[in-house]
Amino acid sequence: MRHKFSSGVLLLFLFAFLSVVPAKNLFSQEQVSEEAGRVKTREGLIRSGKLYYDSGKYEAAVQQWEEALLTAPGDKKIKKYIVNGRKKMAEQARREAVRQRKEAEKQKREAERKKREEERRKKKEKSFNKEVGLINMGLPQQSVLQKFSLDDCIKIAMANNIQMQVAQKSVKLGEMRLFEARRNMLPSATINFEVGDGRVNARRYISRKQSIEGQQPIFHGGELYFGVKQAEINLEVIRKDYDRIKNDLVLQIKKAFYSLAKSKENLKAQRELADEVEKIFGSVTKQFEGGVAAKLEYLNVTSQASQVRYQLASAEGDVGIAELILKQAMNLDTKEGLEIESKLEFKKVNIDSSEALRAAFMNRPEIKINSLMIDYYRRGIDIAKAKGWPKIDLLGMWGLMKDEYASLDQDHNPASGPDNDNRSMSPQWYAGIKTSMPFWGSTVEVSRTKEHWPPVVSTYHGTESDTTSFKFKFLDKLDYYSDRQLAEIDLDKQRQELNKIKQDITLEVMESCFTYEKALIQFGTASNKLKYQQTDVDVLRVKRSMDEVPDSSVVESMIKLAQEKFGYVQALSDCHTSLASINKAIGVEDYFKEQ
């Protein structure tokens, strides 16, 4: 019985031991797996933090490392990572603050610059509007801003054109040169004051002089006279050159103005066409989606609508380019708005090419300039010849002077004679005539002078003299012959230039008249085509309302109508520009006016 009890206890102990030992081993494996997961997570967080750190995302890196530190609070390596990351975060924050400060300063400077530009723009716009009379009774500027006419554009262009400003300054320069040439014919005068002192034989002396000296040309062979005539001709040439610049500028502005007006009219027609075609396209699309319209008709209208959109975009681009060209011709800021009165009505003007040619020969600035230049070079020949004539000039001087020992030295020298008394200012003068004569490339000079001088410290009496001198300068005026030859060559060149200008102007006038005649014919043809196409569109619209023609036929006719409208405004623009070209070829802005 005892043996059985012992066996049961032993079995119970064995069962308990077997049941306890596996459970203890299982708990140890779970603990190891959990620890391995934490290590893996920590290493993953560390690696992720390093990736953020290397890419410059220091804040995200620190967050990863802080999470890793929670799994191993005593890890010094992770703490070092966190310290380095926070340092980089601080440096990055400082750099960002500096960048933001610089950006704020840049934005402030940009705002100030825009403010200054806006002030300059308003100031310029104010003066711009004032120039064409657009400021009215103190009202807001926007309320009085009007569309610019052709005359307004011409006035503004003339005020802003740098070449015309230079021409105006050249006129002033020519007036100065004319004054200088006239002044050369008058006497020249020099006023002289001298105060001096010094020592002679260990005695101090003083000197006082005052005089006026002059020279008067008597005869220079006409050189001075012809010089004045040349200056007068030069001034007239500069004034005519101003007219030439103005003439060219007016034509440039007119061409740019009518080109912009033509583009605006075309854009208006294309917009009207686009609106109507878009409505038709929308209707056909709905019919096609509902199974009413054929696919071929839908595709045809779609293609036509795309064509109209392209034409509209092209018309908008043409307006932008034409407006830019006009602004450049007017020397305006390309950012400023510009509205013009784009009316292109034209009234026929009857022009006779023979009359236009005669008017051009009478009024064209280029012909007047070249005719004046021929006179200018003729005066140059006269000047070159005048250098071969004698030159006679009168010379003279009159004044007062004294030259004496100082009174202080007289007081220290009682033995001084009566001649050392204080002298008064005594007259001094000289008069003479000087003549020079070219002689086979040399120059002969003869002069005669009579003079009177008061006494000086080294003498006790004044001096008088009557002097005649003769000089011969050997071959010092060889340029006399080359100057004459050069003047004749310049004159012949200018004559040839005048003939060429006449031929060019004749060709320009005849071409302008021919272009004008073609423009009139084109204008009549475009008018008839426009009437026909408008009638065709009206007829097709009626037929479409009765389902006799498809929508694509109406759209095609409308596109042709827009093209004919463009041809019509093109013809109007050509009529205006060709008439302006004729007036430019004549040299008078409004020689032929519209009736």
ChimeraX attribute file (.defattr): number of C-alpha atoms within 10 A of each C-alpha:
attribute: neighborCount
match mode: 1-to-1
recipient: residues
	/A:1	6
	/A:2	7
	/A:3	8
	/A:4	9
	/A:5	10
	/A:6	11
	/A:7	12
	/A:8	12
	/A:9	12
	/A:10	12
	/A:11	12
	/A:12	12
	/A:13	12
	/A:14	12
	/A:15	11
	/A:16	11
	/A:17	11
	/A:18	11
	/A:19	11
	/A:20	11
	/A:21	10
	/A:22	10
	/A:23	10
	/A:24	10
	/A:25	10
	/A:26	10
	/A:27	10
	/A:28	10
	/A:29	11
	/A:30	11
	/A:31	11
	/A:32	10
	/A:33	11
	/A:34	11
	/A:35	13
	/A:36	12
	/A:37	12
	/A:38	14
	/A:39	15
	/A:40	12
	/A:41	15
	/A:42	22
	/A:43	14
	/A:44	15
	/A:45	20
	/A:46	23
	/A:47	15
	/A:48	16
	/A:49	27
	/A:50	21
	/A:51	15
	/A:52	19
	/A:53	20
	/A:54	11
	/A:55	10
	/A:56	15
	/A:57	17
	/A:58	24
	/A:59	18
	/A:60	18
	/A:61	26
	/A:62	25
	/A:63	16
	/A:64	21
	/A:65	26
	/A:66	21
	/A:67	17
	/A:68	23
	/A:69	20
	/A:70	11
	/A:71	14
	/A:72	14
	/A:73	12
	/A:74	10
	/A:75	12
	/A:76	11
	/A:77	12
	/A:78	20
	/A:79	17
	/A:80	12
	/A:81	18
	/A:82	22
	/A:83	13
	/A:84	15
	/A:85	25
	/A:86	16
	/A:87	12
	/A:88	17
	/A:89	20
	/A:90	14
	/A:91	12
	/A:92	16
	/A:93	12
	/A:94	12
	/A:95	12
	/A:96	12
	/A:97	12
	/A:98	12
	/A:99	12
	/A:100	12
	/A:101	12
	/A:102	12
	/A:103	12
	/A:104	12
	/A:105	12
	/A:106	12
	/A:107	12
	/A:108	12
	/A:109	12
	/A:110	12
	/A:111	12
	/A:112	12
	/A:113	12
	/A:114	12
	/A:115	12
	/A:116	12
	/A:117	12
	/A:118	12
	/A:119	12
	/A:120	12
	/A:121	16
	/A:122	13
	/A:123	12
	/A:124	14
	/A:125	14
	/A:126	14
	/A:127	14
	/A:128	18
	/A:129	18
	/A:130	12
	/A:131	14
	/A:132	16
	/A:133	13
	/A:134	19
	/A:135	19
	/A:136	13
	/A:137	7
	/A:138	7
	/A:139	9
	/A:140	10
	/A:141	15
	/A:142	9
	/A:143	10
	/A:144	15
	/A:145	14
	/A:146	16
	/A:147	13
	/A:148	16
	/A:149	15
	/A:150	16
	/A:151	13
	/A:152	15
	/A:153	21
	/A:154	22
	/A:155	14
	/A:156	18
	/A:157	24
	/A:158	21
	/A:159	15
	/A:160	16
	/A:161	17
	/A:162	12
	/A:163	14
	/A:164	20
	/A:165	14
	/A:166	12
	/A:167	19
	/A:168	16
	/A:169	13
	/A:170	17
	/A:171	21
	/A:172	15
	/A:173	14
	/A:174	21
	/A:175	18
	/A:176	13
	/A:177	18
	/A:178	20
	/A:179	14
	/A:180	14
	/A:181	20
	/A:182	16
	/A:183	13
	/A:184	15
	/A:185	18
	/A:186	12
	/A:187	14
	/A:188	13
	/A:189	13
	/A:190	10
	/A:191	12
	/A:192	11
	/A:193	12
	/A:194	10
	/A:195	10
	/A:196	10
	/A:197	13
	/A:198	12
	/A:199	12
	/A:200	10
	/A:201	6
	/A:202	8
	/A:203	13
	/A:204	17
	/A:205	19
	/A:206	17
	/A:207	17
	/A:208	15
	/A:209	18
	/A:210	17
	/A:211	17
	/A:212	15
	/A:213	17
	/A:214	15
	/A:215	18
	/A:216	17
	/A:217	17
	/A:218	15
	/A:219	16
	/A:220	21
	/A:221	19
	/A:222	16
	/A:223	22
	/A:224	19
	/A:225	18
	/A:226	21
	/A:227	22
	/A:228	22
	/A:229	19
	/A:230	24
	/A:231	22
	/A:232	19
	/A:233	22
	/A:234	22
	/A:235	21
	/A:236	19
	/A:237	23
	/A:238	21
	/A:239	19
	/A:240	21
	/A:241	21
	/A:242	20
	/A:243	19
	/A:244	19
	/A:245	16
	/A:246	22
	/A:247	20
	/A:248	15
	/A:249	21
	/A:250	25
	/A:251	22
	/A:252	21
	/A:253	23
	/A:254	22
	/A:255	23
	/A:256	22
	/A:257	27
	/A:258	26
	/A:259	25
	/A:260	26
	/A:261	24
	/A:262	27
	/A:263	26
	/A:264	23
	/A:265	21
	/A:266	26
	/A:267	23
	/A:268	16
	/A:269	18
	/A:270	26
	/A:271	20
	/A:272	13
	/A:273	21
	/A:274	22
	/A:275	13
	/A:276	14
	/A:277	26
	/A:278	18
	/A:279	12
	/A:280	19
	/A:281	22
	/A:282	13
	/A:283	14
	/A:284	24
	/A:285	20
	/A:286	14
	/A:287	15
	/A:288	17
	/A:289	12
	/A:290	9
	/A:291	10
	/A:292	11
	/A:293	16
	/A:294	12
	/A:295	15
	/A:296	11
	/A:297	17
	/A:298	21
	/A:299	15
	/A:300	16
	/A:301	26
	/A:302	20
	/A:303	14
	/A:304	19
	/A:305	24
	/A:306	14
	/A:307	14
	/A:308	23
	/A:309	19
	/A:310	14
	/A:311	21
	/A:312	21
	/A:313	14
	/A:314	14
	/A:315	21
	/A:316	18
	/A:317	14
	/A:318	19
	/A:319	20
	/A:320	14
	/A:321	15
	/A:322	21
	/A:323	24
	/A:324	19
	/A:325	20
	/A:326	24
	/A:327	22
	/A:328	15
	/A:329	24
	/A:330	22
	/A:331	16
	/A:332	19
	/A:333	12
	/A:334	13
	/A:335	9
	/A:336	9
	/A:337	9
	/A:338	14
	/A:339	13
	/A:340	18
	/A:341	13
	/A:342	19
	/A:343	14
	/A:344	17
	/A:345	11
	/A:346	14
	/A:347	12
	/A:348	12
	/A:349	14
	/A:350	11
	/A:351	14
	/A:352	9
	/A:353	17
	/A:354	13
	/A:355	10
	/A:356	22
	/A:357	23
	/A:358	14
	/A:359	17
	/A:360	25
	/A:361	19
	/A:362	13
	/A:363	15
	/A:364	24
	/A:365	24
	/A:366	21
	/A:367	22
	/A:368	18
	/A:369	21
	/A:370	20
	/A:371	16
	/A:372	19
	/A:373	23
	/A:374	21
	/A:375	18
	/A:376	24
	/A:377	23
	/A:378	19
	/A:379	23
	/A:380	24
	/A:381	21
	/A:382	19
	/A:383	23
	/A:384	24
	/A:385	18
	/A:386	20
	/A:387	20
	/A:388	21
	/A:389	17
	/A:390	17
	/A:391	20
	/A:392	19
	/A:393	17
	/A:394	18
	/A:395	20
	/A:396	18
	/A:397	18
	/A:398	17
	/A:399	19
	/A:400	18
	/A:401	22
	/A:402	21
	/A:403	23
	/A:404	23
	/A:405	23
	/A:406	19
	/A:407	15
	/A:408	11
	/A:409	15
	/A:410	17
	/A:411	10
	/A:412	9
	/A:413	10
	/A:414	8
	/A:415	8
	/A:416	12
	/A:417	9
	/A:418	7
	/A:419	10
	/A:420	15
	/A:421	13
	/A:422	14
	/A:423	13
	/A:424	11
	/A:425	15
	/A:426	15
	/A:427	16
	/A:428	22
	/A:429	18
	/A:430	18
	/A:431	18
	/A:432	18
	/A:433	18
	/A:434	17
	/A:435	18
	/A:436	20
	/A:437	18
	/A:438	21
	/A:439	18
	/A:440	14
	/A:441	15
	/A:442	15
	/A:443	19
	/A:444	15
	/A:445	16
	/A:446	15
	/A:447	18
	/A:448	15
	/A:449	17
	/A:450	15
	/A:451	17
	/A:452	16
	/A:453	19
	/A:454	19
	/A:455	18
	/A:456	18
	/A:457	18
	/A:458	11
	/A:459	11
	/A:460	12
	/A:461	11
	/A:462	12
	/A:463	13
	/A:464	13
	/A:465	11
	/A:466	12
	/A:467	11
	/A:468	13
	/A:469	10
	/A:470	11
	/A:471	11
	/A:472	15
	/A:473	13
	/A:474	13
	/A:475	13
	/A:476	14
	/A:477	17
	/A:478	15
	/A:479	12
	/A:480	18
	/A:481	15
	/A:482	12
	/A:483	17
	/A:484	19
	/A:485	14
	/A:486	15
	/A:487	20
	/A:488	17
	/A:489	14
	/A:490	19
	/A:491	21
	/A:492	15
	/A:493	14
	/A:494	20
	/A:495	17
	/A:496	13
	/A:497	17
	/A:498	20
	/A:499	14
	/A:500	13
	/A:501	16
	/A:502	19
	/A:503	12
	/A:504	13
	/A:505	20
	/A:506	21
	/A:507	14
	/A:508	19
	/A:509	24
	/A:510	18
	/A:511	17
	/A:512	23
	/A:513	23
	/A:514	15
	/A:515	19
	/A:516	23
	/A:517	17
	/A:518	16
	/A:519	22
	/A:520	19
	/A:521	14
	/A:522	19
	/A:523	22
	/A:524	15
	/A:525	14
	/A:526	21
	/A:527	18
	/A:528	14
	/A:529	18
	/A:530	21
	/A:531	13
	/A:532	13
	/A:533	20
	/A:534	18
	/A:535	14
	/A:536	16
	/A:537	20
	/A:538	14
	/A:539	12
	/A:540	20
	/A:541	21
	/A:542	13
	/A:543	15
	/A:544	16
	/A:545	11
	/A:546	9
	/A:547	10
	/A:548	11
	/A:549	14
	/A:550	17
	/A:551	23
	/A:552	24
	/A:553	17
	/A:554	23
	/A:555	24
	/A:556	16
	/A:557	19
	/A:558	24
	/A:559	23
	/A:560	18
	/A:561	23
	/A:562	24
	/A:563	17
	/A:564	21
	/A:565	23
	/A:566	21
	/A:567	21
	/A:568	23
	/A:569	25
	/A:570	24
	/A:571	25
	/A:572	26
	/A:573	26
	/A:574	23
	/A:575	28
	/A:576	22
	/A:577	24
	/A:578	24
	/A:579	27
	/A:580	25
	/A:581	26
	/A:582	30
	/A:583	25
	/A:584	26
	/A:585	31
	/A:586	28
	/A:587	24
	/A:588	18
	/A:589	18
	/A:590	13
	/A:591	15
	/A:592	16
	/A:593	13
	/A:594	13
	/A:595	8
